[in-house]
Amino acid sequence: MIRPAHALDAGKTGCILSEFIDKTAWMPRLYSRAQDISFCGLMIDRGWVSVFDAGEIAGFIARQENIIHALYVASSYHRQGVGTALLQHAKSQSPNLRLWTFQANYKAQKFYAKSGFIEKSKSDGRNNDEKLPDLLLEWKK
């Protein structure tokens, strides 16, 4: 079930974000796990976050109008349709979506390509916190 996140979901969504950072060799850890939780809490407070609730939080998407700021799925729920369901939910609420993903994140690029996103531009990473090259992707109905 996909539902709007509430304040108490910040801990679990922050843990999902931290898990991705910890398990991704090319991703630098810039912030503490507590800061990851705080960041998710901020996005929740802004009303951007929807969660996939499978009795526990399996994944989340943070969307501000047509911009996707984050889409993460707990590793125990990978390849079970959680990310696809979250993305379909976002697509049902906007005629177009944009997001940035890292050039090193081949799994995300493949996932978004299968979902109809196309590359619009590349960046050397100077405008993101991690300073990693990234891609702007876009989907239109």
Phi and psi in degrees as a GROMACS rama.xvg file:
@    title "Ramachandran Plot"
@    xaxis  label "Phi"
@    yaxis  label "Psi"
@TYPE xy
-100.531  130.299  ILE-2
-144.104  160.737  ARG-3
-63.3042  142.128  PRO-4
-74.836  150.969  ALA-5
-121.121  169.457  HIS-6
-52.0083  -37.5278  ALA-7
-70.6804  -8.79647  LEU-8
-83.4121  -8.85571  ASP-9
-59.3862  -39.6174  ALA-10
-61.3777  -49.316  GLY-11
-70.1045  -42.3558  LYS-12
-64.7111  -38.9984  THR-13
-62.5339  -38.2733  GLY-14
-66.0253  -37.7884  CYS-15
-64.488  -43.7792  ILE-16
-61.3466  -46.7811  LEU-17
-60.678  -40.2442  SER-18
-59.4856  -43.8036  GLU-19
-60.4302  -47.8713  PHE-20
-60.0486  -46.1558  ILE-21
-65.2776  -31.8785  ASP-22
-94.733  -0.150604  LYS-23
-109.924  108.374  THR-24
-59.4207  -37.0976  ALA-25
-82.9931  -8.2298  TRP-26
-92.4223  117.822  MET-27
-73.7534  145.681  PRO-28
-91.4463  108.513  ARG-29
-97.5964  -24.571  LEU-30
-128.39  156.554  TYR-31
-72.935  166.166  SER-32
-63.1183  -35.7719  ARG-33
-62.9385  -38.7039  ALA-34
-68.6282  -32.6459  GLN-35
-61.5932  -43.3058  ASP-36
-63.7883  -44.2143  ILE-37
-61.0831  -42.2073  SER-38
-60.7732  -45.445  PHE-39
-63.8161  -38.9443  CYS-40
-60.8988  -39.1078  GLY-41
-63.1198  -45.7271  LEU-42
-64.1156  -37.8986  MET-43
-64.1805  -45.9398  ILE-44
-59.1078  -32.067  ASP-45
-78.0908  -7.32439  ARG-46
82.2176  18.8197  GLY-47
-87.1127  -19.9739  TRP-48
-101.219  132.87  VAL-49
-119.004  143.905  SER-50
-118.375  151.481  VAL-51
-94.7215  110.36  PHE-52
-102.36  110.031  ASP-53
-111.383  38.774  ALA-54
90.5427  -20.5791  GLY-55
-146.612  164.721  GLU-56
-76.0191  115.26  ILE-57
-93.2529  -22.7549  ALA-58
-176.577  171.103  GLY-59
-151.235  156.464  PHE-60
-130.458  138.196  ILE-61
-115.244  117.393  ALA-62
-132.141  127.516  ARG-63
-111.674  104.601  GLN-64
54.538  -112.311  GLU-65
-102.842  11.3673  ASN-66
-104.654  121.787  ILE-67
-89.7637  118.416  ILE-68
-90.7009  -27.6194  HIS-69
-160.304  144.253  ALA-70
-148.681  111.34  LEU-71
-135.646  144.073  TYR-72
-126.314  134.763  VAL-73
-58.3288  140.112  ALA-74
-58.779  -30.8798  SER-75
-69.8826  -9.43522  SER-76
-114.651  7.711  TYR-77
-60.4447  145.813  HIS-78
61.8698  30.1253  ARG-79
-120.168  11.745  GLN-80
89.1182  3.75448  GLY-81
-66.8314  -49.6678  VAL-82
-61.2257  -41.6855  GLY-83
-62.438  -43.3432  THR-84
-63.6017  -42.2688  ALA-85
-63.7904  -41.5599  LEU-86
-68.1616  -40.3583  LEU-87
-62.0808  -38.1997  GLN-88
-59.1968  -46.8881  HIS-89
-62.9762  -41.9044  ALA-90
-62.5011  -33.2511  LYS-91
-70.8744  -13.3889  SER-92
-108.353  -1.79301  GLN-93
-151.527  140.574  SER-94
-77.0017  -12.3157  PRO-95
-153.016  150.784  ASN-96
-136.203  146.848  LEU-97
-132.05  150.551  ARG-98
-160.534  158.9  LEU-99
-107.813  139.109  TRP-100
-135.075  154.156  THR-101
-74.12  142.951  PHE-102
-60.4047  -29.3314  GLN-103
-76.5672  -11.5012  ALA-104
-90.4608  74.7223  ASN-105
-63.5715  -35.5082  TYR-106
-62.5523  -43.9881  LYS-107
-64.6439  -42.5129  ALA-108
-59.5861  -43.3588  GLN-109
-64.4474  -44.082  LYS-110
-58.8688  -49.3264  PHE-111
-68.9887  -36.3081  TYR-112
-61.5778  -43.1495  ALA-113
-63.3866  -24.1701  LYS-114
-93.2844  8.13029  SER-115
92.8083  8.32932  GLY-116
-80.7599  144.195  PHE-117
-122.862  151.457  ILE-118
-73.8529  129.851  GLU-119
-105.442  -34.58  LYS-120
-164.585  166.972  SER-121
-121.268  155.673  LYS-122
-135.676  152.533  SER-123
-82.1766  -1.22402  ASP-124
94.8176  -0.932544  GLY-125
-64.5908  -17.7228  ARG-126
-101.73  6.56936  ASN-127
-114.64  158.212  ASN-128
-59.2129  -37.31  ASP-129
-77.7401  -17.4333  GLU-130
61.9401  35.2495  LYS-131
-105.799  139.207  LEU-132
-54.8596  139.681  PRO-133
-139.027  175.206  ASP-134
-128.577  138.636  LEU-135
-93.5926  125.308  LEU-136
-117.361  149.936  LEU-137
-139.816  144.398  GLU-138
-126.294  137.681  TRP-139
-129.78  142.419  LYS-140
